[in-house]
Amino acid sequence: MSEKIADFSLNHAGSTYARNEEGQVVSYLNFEGEVSAYGGVYGTMKVVENFTEATATNGTCSWIGEAFNEDGTRLFGYVEGTWEQSPPDHIYKVTMEGEESTGRKTRCEGAVIFGEATRFEGTVYTRD
């Protein structure tokens, strides 16, 4: 059974774009903010897409981040999964699974919302 760890809303802190050896576009979207269960959170979402398919409405993504816990410890987290968009809105729903550096298995459900104040928001759950 999974339990909710925390809701989050992280602010966009910049993006970087590159092309890999296969010619695909690799987007790195950086986010940061405070999350109740983790303290200060900083992380990067990675999205890989085909250069000629800029109109795609789904694909794969991953997240790697670091939390600076209030007790002075740090924690890494990594999840991977999928994104999906319903045009014309630039809201990209994400569902990802992975784990924390403590070994705890996690699931993230949320969305990247592009606009005047781009953000990544959602909920992190434990998973079996």
C-alpha positions in Angstrom: 0.0 0.0 0.0 1.3 3.5 -0.8 1.2 6.5 1.5 1.4 10.1 0.6 4.8 11.6 1.5 4.2 15.2 0.5 2.6 17.6 -2.0 5.0 19.9 -3.7 5.2 23.0 -5.9 8.6 23.8 -7.3 9.6 26.9 -9.2 11.3 26.8 -12.5 14.9 27.9 -12.2 16.1 27.7 -15.8 16.4 25.2 -18.7 19.2 23.9 -20.9 18.8 22.2 -24.3 21.2 20.0 -26.3 21.2 17.3 -29.0 22.5 13.8 -28.3 24.4 11.6 -30.7 21.1 10.3 -32.2 20.1 13.9 -33.0 17.4 14.0 -30.4 16.6 17.1 -28.3 17.6 16.7 -24.7 15.9 19.2 -22.4 17.0 19.7 -18.8 14.5 21.7 -16.7 15.7 22.9 -13.3 13.3 23.4 -10.4 13.7 24.4 -6.8 11.6 25.0 -3.7 10.6 24.0 -0.2 8.8 20.7 0.4 7.4 19.9 3.8 8.8 16.3 4.1 12.1 17.1 2.5 13.2 20.8 3.2 14.9 22.6 0.4 14.6 20.6 -2.9 16.7 21.2 -6.1 16.3 19.0 -9.1 16.4 18.5 -12.8 13.8 16.9 -15.1 15.2 15.4 -18.3 13.1 15.0 -21.4 14.4 13.3 -24.6 12.5 13.9 -27.9 13.0 13.5 -31.6 14.0 16.7 -33.2 11.4 16.3 -36.0 8.6 15.6 -33.6 8.2 18.9 -31.7 4.4 18.4 -31.8 4.5 15.2 -29.9 2.0 15.0 -27.0 3.7 12.3 -25.0 7.1 10.8 -24.2 9.5 9.7 -21.5 11.1 11.8 -18.7 13.2 11.4 -15.6 13.9 13.4 -12.5 17.0 13.6 -10.3 17.1 15.8 -7.3 18.6 16.6 -3.9 16.9 17.5 -0.7 18.5 19.4 2.2 16.7 18.1 5.2 16.0 20.3 8.2 18.1 17.9 10.4 21.2 18.7 8.4 21.2 15.5 6.2 20.9 15.3 2.5 18.8 12.9 0.3 18.9 12.1 -3.4 15.9 11.0 -5.4 15.6 9.5 -8.9 12.4 8.6 -10.7 11.6 8.0 -14.4 8.4 7.6 -16.3 6.2 9.4 -18.8 4.7 12.8 -19.7 1.5 13.6 -21.6 0.1 16.8 -22.9 -3.4 17.7 -24.1 -3.1 20.7 -26.6 -3.6 23.6 -26.6 -2.6 23.9 -22.9 1.0 23.7 -22.0 0.4 21.4 -19.0 2.5 18.3 -19.1 1.2 15.5 -16.8 3.9 13.3 -15.4 3.9 9.9 -13.8 7.2 8.5 -12.6 8.6 5.8 -10.3 12.0 5.3 -8.6 13.7 5.5 -5.3 15.5 7.7 -2.8 19.1 7.3 -1.7 17.7 5.7 1.5 16.3 2.9 -0.5 12.6 4.0 -0.1 10.7 3.4 -3.3 8.6 6.3 -4.5 6.0 7.3 -7.1 5.5 10.9 -8.3 2.3 12.1 -10.0 2.1 15.7 -11.1 2.5 18.2 -13.9 4.9 20.7 -15.4 2.9 23.9 -16.0 4.5 26.3 -18.5 3.5 29.9 -18.4 4.4 33.2 -16.7 5.3 31.3 -13.5 6.4 27.9 -14.8 6.4 25.2 -12.1 6.5 21.5 -11.4 3.8 20.5 -8.9 2.3 17.2 -7.7 2.5 14.6 -5.0 5.1 12.0 -3.9 4.0 8.7 -2.6 5.7 5.6 -1.2 5.3 2.4 -3.2 5.8 -1.3 -2.5 
